[in-house]
Amino acid sequence: MTRRERPKTITLTDAAANRVKEIIGNSDKEIFGVRIGVEKGGCAGMAYTMEYAEEAGPLDEVVEDKGVRVLIDPKAVLFLLGTEMDYEEGKISSTFRFNNPNAVDACGCGESVTIQPVPEDALQ
């Protein structure tokens, strides 16, 4: 049986990659990449997390896209599979946006989402 290639857990738009590079470039310490995950929270059930990573954890999935190293928390892989990370600038605010095909609902304020994880058997 031939295994199909698994889609990348996350991809970045040019705007997101450029902003991450800019943020990391302005850091006063050595940054290995940016770690993305999900946690319980908000009115819709889950919220995205994003933080500097000085090194990869032993179980982190490492994705390189457009010159940016993204580390995916192992508990978040099935929730983020196929997600596109974007960056938007407006007149009043700027933010990273996650276009996640696994999100089935979101709260009105946009701070949290309901995410249906990809079944593990769908990866085979």
Secondary structure, 3 states (H helix, E strand, C coil): CCCCCCCCCEEECHHHHHHHHHHHHCCCCCCCEEEEEEEECCCCCEEEEEEEECCCCCCCEEEEECCEEEEECHHHHHHHCCEEEEEEECCCCEEEEEECCCEEEECCCCCCEEECCCCHHHHC
